[in-house]
Structures are given as C-alpha cells and as structure tokens.
Amino acid sequence: MGAVLLTIGLYIFDEYRNINLLDWLWKAYFVALGVEMMYGFSQVFQKAETASEMNLVLLAGILAGFVLYTLYRIGRYLIYQVASSLHQLEGDIEQ
C-alpha cells in the first residue's frame, strides 16, 4: 500500500511539481501504517495473560510509535531536500 501511495505521489510531483500533494501522501502512508500497527498491538494486548506481558506490549507499542514518528520526520526532510534540489536544478537549467 505504501509503495503505491509513494509511486502516485512521485508521479504527481514529477508531473505538476506540487510538493504539498507528495507531502500529504507521505502523511497518509504513515497514518495508515500507524493504524495498522495499533490494530496489531491491540490484538497482541488482548492475548496477554499477565500484567508483565501487558506492560511489555505497551512498551513495545510506545517504542514502535517513536520509531514510526522518527521515520516519518526523516522522510519529510528528504522529500523537502529533493524538492529544493530539483527547483535549484530547474533554475540552473533555465539560465
């Protein structure tokens, strides 16, 4: 699912040079990934029998959330770096 969203986003960016659409698709990808992750952790949490197992699942969920957010921020940074590089190249080509 994520690869499809990013492919569509790159096509839209290549065709229309609209960084906002690519950014929104990146956000949508991570929202979908986060929802899927929360559903998976809720399934594991329901199967936990002891309090220590529940605590481990909660800690794993928090850690996974931080990792997911970090990947999201790195991706946005890279998107904007590539976009600014492309705009700079277009300016150099026109001159």
C-alpha atoms as an extended CHARMM CRD file, in Angstrom:
* protein
*
        95  EXT
         1         1  MET       CA              0.0000000000        0.0000000000        0.0000000000  PROA      1               0.0000000000
         2         2  GLY       CA              2.7730000000        2.3940000000        0.9180000000  PROA      2               0.0000000000
         3         3  ALA       CA              4.6770000000        1.7730000000       -2.2920000000  PROA      3               0.0000000000
         4         4  VAL       CA              1.5600000000        2.5290000000       -4.3350000000  PROA      4               0.0000000000
         5         5  LEU       CA              0.9440000000        5.7970000000       -2.4680000000  PROA      5               0.0000000000
         6         6  LEU       CA              4.5480000000        6.9050000000       -2.8590000000  PROA      6               0.0000000000
         7         7  THR       CA              4.6070000000        5.9750000000       -6.5510000000  PROA      7               0.0000000000
         8         8  ILE       CA              1.4590000000        8.0200000000       -7.1480000000  PROA      8               0.0000000000
         9         9  GLY       CA              2.9640000000       10.8610000000       -5.1480000000  PROA      9               0.0000000000
        10        10  LEU       CA              6.1970000000       10.8340000000       -7.1350000000  PROA      10              0.0000000000
        11        11  TYR       CA              4.2560000000       10.8070000000      -10.3980000000  PROA      11              0.0000000000
        12        12  ILE       CA              2.1460000000       13.7690000000       -9.2650000000  PROA      12              0.0000000000
        13        13  PHE       CA              5.2550000000       15.6120000000       -8.1190000000  PROA      13              0.0000000000
        14        14  ASP       CA              7.0390000000       14.8960000000      -11.4040000000  PROA      14              0.0000000000
        15        15  GLU       CA              4.0250000000       15.9700000000      -13.4510000000  PROA      15              0.0000000000
        16        16  TYR       CA              2.8240000000       19.0310000000      -11.5360000000  PROA      16              0.0000000000
        17        17  ARG       CA              5.8030000000       19.9360000000       -9.2600000000  PROA      17              0.0000000000
        18        18  ASN       CA              3.4230000000       20.1620000000       -6.2970000000  PROA      18              0.0000000000
        19        19  ILE       CA              5.2990000000       19.2710000000       -3.1180000000  PROA      19              0.0000000000
        20        20  ASN       CA              2.1490000000       19.5890000000       -0.9970000000  PROA      20              0.0000000000
        21        21  LEU       CA              0.4960000000       16.6060000000       -2.6790000000  PROA      21              0.0000000000
        22        22  LEU       CA              3.5700000000       14.4720000000       -2.1460000000  PROA      22              0.0000000000
        23        23  ASP       CA              3.6890000000       15.5730000000        1.4870000000  PROA      23              0.0000000000
        24        24  TRP       CA              0.0220000000       14.7040000000        2.0130000000  PROA      24              0.0000000000
        25        25  LEU       CA              0.5370000000       11.2480000000        0.5070000000  PROA      25              0.0000000000
        26        26  TRP       CA              3.5200000000       10.7330000000        2.8190000000  PROA      26              0.0000000000
        27        27  LYS       CA              1.3140000000       11.6630000000        5.7820000000  PROA      27              0.0000000000
        28        28  ALA       CA             -1.4580000000        9.3420000000        4.5910000000  PROA      28              0.0000000000
        29        29  TYR       CA              1.0110000000        6.4780000000        4.2740000000  PROA      29              0.0000000000
        30        30  PHE       CA              2.1850000000        6.8930000000        7.8570000000  PROA      30              0.0000000000
        31        31  VAL       CA             -1.3450000000        7.3130000000        9.2080000000  PROA      31              0.0000000000
        32        32  ALA       CA             -2.3080000000        4.0300000000        7.5300000000  PROA      32              0.0000000000
        33        33  LEU       CA              0.8350000000        2.3820000000        8.8660000000  PROA      33              0.0000000000
        34        34  GLY       CA              0.1150000000        3.6980000000       12.3700000000  PROA      34              0.0000000000
        35        35  VAL       CA             -3.4730000000        2.4420000000       12.3160000000  PROA      35              0.0000000000
        36        36  GLU       CA             -2.3100000000       -0.9670000000       11.1510000000  PROA      36              0.0000000000
        37        37  MET       CA              0.3300000000       -1.0320000000       13.8860000000  PROA      37              0.0000000000
        38        38  MET       CA             -2.1960000000       -0.0470000000       16.5800000000  PROA      38              0.0000000000
        39        39  TYR       CA             -4.5580000000       -2.7880000000       15.4220000000  PROA      39              0.0000000000
        40        40  GLY       CA             -1.7570000000       -5.3570000000       15.5970000000  PROA      40              0.0000000000
        41        41  PHE       CA             -0.7380000000       -4.2600000000       19.0910000000  PROA      41              0.0000000000
        42        42  SER       CA             -4.3480000000       -4.3580000000       20.2710000000  PROA      42              0.0000000000
        43        43  GLN       CA             -4.6120000000       -7.9680000000       19.0670000000  PROA      43              0.0000000000
        44        44  VAL       CA             -1.4350000000       -8.9180000000       20.9270000000  PROA      44              0.0000000000
        45        45  PHE       CA             -2.5440000000       -6.9840000000       24.0150000000  PROA      45              0.0000000000
        46        46  GLN       CA             -5.8270000000       -8.9270000000       24.1420000000  PROA      46              0.0000000000
        47        47  LYS       CA             -3.9190000000      -12.2220000000       24.1510000000  PROA      47              0.0000000000
        48        48  ALA       CA             -1.6400000000      -11.1450000000       27.0080000000  PROA      48              0.0000000000
        49        49  GLU       CA             -2.4680000000      -13.0410000000       30.1910000000  PROA      49              0.0000000000
        50        50  THR       CA             -0.3170000000      -11.4440000000       32.8710000000  PROA      50              0.0000000000
        51        51  ALA       CA              0.3860000000       -7.8540000000       33.8160000000  PROA      51              0.0000000000
        52        52  SER       CA              4.0450000000       -8.1660000000       32.8440000000  PROA      52              0.0000000000
        53        53  GLU       CA              3.0720000000       -9.3150000000       29.3440000000  PROA      53              0.0000000000
        54        54  MET       CA              0.6950000000       -6.3610000000       29.0650000000  PROA      54              0.0000000000
        55        55  ASN       CA              3.4520000000       -3.9680000000       30.1610000000  PROA      55              0.0000000000
        56        56  LEU       CA              5.8360000000       -5.4190000000       27.5780000000  PROA      56              0.0000000000
        57        57  VAL       CA              3.2530000000       -4.9810000000       24.8280000000  PROA      57              0.0000000000
        58        58  LEU       CA              2.6250000000       -1.3760000000       25.9010000000  PROA      58              0.0000000000
        59        59  LEU       CA              6.3360000000       -0.5840000000       25.9930000000  PROA      59              0.0000000000
        60        60  ALA       CA              6.8300000000       -2.1760000000       22.5660000000  PROA      60              0.0000000000
        61        61  GLY       CA              3.9460000000       -0.0900000000       21.2330000000  PROA      61              0.0000000000
        62        62  ILE       CA              5.4230000000        3.1280000000       22.5990000000  PROA      62              0.0000000000
        63        63  LEU       CA              8.8370000000        2.2930000000       21.1710000000  PROA      63              0.0000000000
        64        64  ALA       CA              7.3330000000        1.4030000000       17.7950000000  PROA      64              0.0000000000
        65        65  GLY       CA              5.4520000000        4.7130000000       17.8140000000  PROA      65              0.0000000000
        66        66  PHE       CA              8.6620000000        6.6600000000       18.3890000000  PROA      66              0.0000000000
        67        67  VAL       CA             10.4060000000        4.7450000000       15.6030000000  PROA      67              0.0000000000
        68        68  LEU       CA              7.4730000000        5.3490000000       13.2540000000  PROA      68              0.0000000000
        69        69  TYR       CA              7.4520000000        9.0770000000       14.0320000000  PROA      69              0.0000000000
        70        70  THR       CA             11.2220000000        9.3060000000       13.5240000000  PROA      70              0.0000000000
        71        71  LEU       CA             10.9420000000        7.6210000000       10.1190000000  PROA      71              0.0000000000
        72        72  TYR       CA              8.1140000000        9.9930000000        9.2260000000  PROA      72              0.0000000000
        73        73  ARG       CA             10.2030000000       13.0640000000       10.0900000000  PROA      73              0.0000000000
        74        74  ILE       CA             13.2650000000       11.7600000000        8.2140000000  PROA      74              0.0000000000
        75        75  GLY       CA             11.1030000000       11.0860000000        5.1540000000  PROA      75              0.0000000000
        76        76  ARG       CA              9.6120000000       14.5830000000        5.2070000000  PROA      76              0.0000000000
        77        77  TYR       CA             13.0830000000       16.0830000000        5.4910000000  PROA      77              0.0000000000
        78        78  LEU       CA             14.2640000000       14.0570000000        2.4960000000  PROA      78              0.0000000000
        79        79  ILE       CA             11.1790000000       14.9920000000        0.4650000000  PROA      79              0.0000000000
        80        80  TYR       CA             11.8210000000       18.6840000000        1.0090000000  PROA      80              0.0000000000
        81        81  GLN       CA             15.5440000000       18.3310000000        0.3130000000  PROA      81              0.0000000000
        82        82  VAL       CA             14.8720000000       16.5890000000       -3.0080000000  PROA      82              0.0000000000
        83        83  ALA       CA             12.2370000000       19.1570000000       -3.9220000000  PROA      83              0.0000000000
        84        84  SER       CA             14.5420000000       22.0820000000       -3.1880000000  PROA      84              0.0000000000
        85        85  SER       CA             17.3410000000       20.4150000000       -5.1850000000  PROA      85              0.0000000000
        86        86  LEU       CA             15.0140000000       19.9240000000       -8.1560000000  PROA      86              0.0000000000
        87        87  HSD       CA             13.8810000000       23.5430000000       -8.0250000000  PROA      87              0.0000000000
        88        88  GLN       CA             17.5010000000       24.6580000000       -7.8950000000  PROA      88              0.0000000000
        89        89  LEU       CA             18.3450000000       22.4440000000      -10.8930000000  PROA      89              0.0000000000
        90        90  GLU       CA             15.4150000000       23.8590000000      -12.8580000000  PROA      90              0.0000000000
        91        91  GLY       CA             16.6830000000       27.3570000000      -12.1520000000  PROA      91              0.0000000000
        92        92  ASP       CA             20.1980000000       26.4450000000      -13.2970000000  PROA      92              0.0000000000
        93        93  ILE       CA             18.8810000000       24.8550000000      -16.4890000000  PROA      93              0.0000000000
        94        94  GLU       CA             16.7970000000       27.9350000000      -17.3660000000  PROA      94              0.0000000000
        95        95  GLN       CA             19.8400000000       30.1970000000      -17.0490000000  PROA      95              0.0000000000
